[in-house]
Amino acid sequence: MGLTLPSDLFPQRVVGSVTGLSGLTAGIVGAGFTFLVGILVDRFSYRPAFVFAGCLPILATLLLVLLIRTPTRYDEKTVS
């Protein structure tokens, strides 16, 4: 789903850039979560990490529903 969203939401000329930026962001956030999970497990247990990981898909779905607007029609020739 993450690779198809940019092609559905952005003009064709920027899909590659959006996909690249989302991949970069995913890598950085993945490294941050690895650090965060290490701290959570060290101080508490695995339970908070699993609860957090279980809530993320629900939060992501809610954000998609709330933030994606109805697409507006544009003309490729007039957009530079």
N, C-alpha and C positions, 0 to 999 in steps of 0.2 A: 504494500500500500504506500509506503514511503517513497518509492520510486515513481509511482503513477500520479501522485498528487500534484507535483509541479507541472506536469503536462496538462492536467485538468484545470489548473488554477492560473497559470501564467501564459503570456504570449510565447509563441514558438521560439522567438529570437533570444529569450532569456532562460529557457528551460535548463540548458546545460549549466549555466552559472548558478541557478537556484539549487539544482541537484548537487553541484560541487560544494556549495556553501552548507547545505544540509548535511552532507557527508562529513565535512570538517567539524561542524558543530557536534555531530553525533560522536565523533572521536574524542573531542575535548570533554564533552559531558560524560562519556563512558569512563574516561580516566578519573574525572571528579567523583563519579559514583563509586569507583573502586576504592578510592581513598576514604570516602564517607562510610562505606560498608565496613571497611577495616576498623574505623573508629567505633562504629556502632557495635560491632561484634566484640571488640576489645573491652568496651565499657559495660555493655549490657549482655546481649546474646544475639542469636540469629533471628529471633522473633521480630524485632523492629525492622530489620532489613527485609524480611519476607512480607510484612504488612505494607511497607513502603512500596516494594516492587509490585505487590498485588493491586495497590491503589493507582499506580501510574497509568495503566491502560484506560481506566475509567476517567481519570483526569484528562488524559489526552483526547479521548472521545468527546468529552464535554467542551474542551477548548476548541476542537474542530467545529462542533455544532454552533458554538457561540461566535467564533471569529470569522468563519467563512461566510461571505455575503453572496447575494445573487450576482452572477457575473453581468457586467455591463458590456454592451456590444461596442466594438470599435472597428475602425477601418484600418487594415494593415498599411495602406498607402499613406495615410495621414499621420500615422504614428512613426516617429523617427527613432 
